[in-house]
């Protein structure tokens, strides 16, 4: 009997070997994929369907300037709700997730002005003295990260009502840790009709100790923002150490918050009475950078990458070198990645920062399809993040999945085909696969890429790739 979530049956799932012949053998895993695609198809049809065609075979050479971080921008924009006045965000990447966040913030009563800057957009976000307290389903369902308004709204207004984000292609993704944390700060939390409704008794949260049961990035960010205006001291234990959490803490400190320990697993926040707006710079996107680093190694290319947070990419740099790529630091935010020899297989496991990021797992899998031998990838963050496996198999990759581990047998020549993207990083991996596949790879549901990769087509074509957007 099929159960949800899929990890509940993980022990019982048989080994899935992905080759063309097994793709029509419908099991639970395949059904989840089909359901996701149907949901996506519905969303896509309401937007007009665009795809990307990649003509494979080019080796990437030249320089790419990378963008600001998506996953830093989103909590930062939401944290502006904490202070009335005009906040200025610089180097904001041009992404659909940013547009979705601004839409939600405007719904809550903010005004936004977006201007093109030399490196990314400059966003002036004006937060009024009165704000709406409800984030409705229609807006939250467009982007899970919308739950990041919960902490700021609750602590600023004393109440908040936010639609539960629900699951997504990569897993069920509950927010129980966010809610448990807010309760530790005194919030009364109730769930009604698909919404989480929170109230701070007396209108203000009070500091408290929060022990996260697992490392959660947006959970830590929600609590950081909530604690900034709470009365007294909050301590977050087992906090996420991701650079995006540090970026948020840096912004909050610029607004007047008192925070220590960000970047470690114990963060202390001394609540203040008010915060003020300021000017912030979005840091570089480590996952975008990592994706281009893998692209250089994959295509046997030679890329100079600018605006790269190299210090945050140790885990990736280490395995890239083990696999046979050369990674040369050219200062703190520039590097050169190239490869001339064969690729070696390297096995890895995803884990919270500073370990290998789950957001780079799908891209790594493509690289390993070209390595000479067998490698494994164990996914330990999300229970369902192998949706790209059947799609890579359509291109000819030899892959099998057992529980949370995928085995990749390389090297396999890939052949262009029509493939369907299921989520943001899966989409990126399909573009990478297209770069080395013979002929043309057509990637459908390209709006996933627009969520998180600023001008992917322009940047890749600028270094010799052959991509174009076409209507289906
Ligand atoms: N989890 C719970 N309960 C919670 C919170 C998390 O069970 O209350 C579980 C999740 O289901 C997951 C694990 O804990 O199994 C870690 O989830 P986390 O909360 O850290 O993920 P997130 O904050 O929702 C962010 C990024 C993701 C990235 C993950 C892991 C943003 C907006 N999103 O998600 O980015 O994969 O951290 O690093 O910051 C992406 O950019 O493509 C993306 C998915």
Boltz pocket constraint, residues with backbone or C-beta under 6 A from the ligand:
constraints:
  - pocket:
      binder: B
      contacts: [[A, 71], [A, 74], [A, 145], [A, 171], [A, 172], [A, 173], [A, 174], [A, 175], [A, 176], [A, 177], [A, 178], [A, 179], [A, 214], [A, 215], [A, 216], [A, 217], [A, 218], [A, 219], [A, 244], [A, 358], [A, 359], [A, 380], [A, 381], [A, 382], [A, 383], [A, 424], [A, 425], [A, 452]]
      max_distance: 6.0
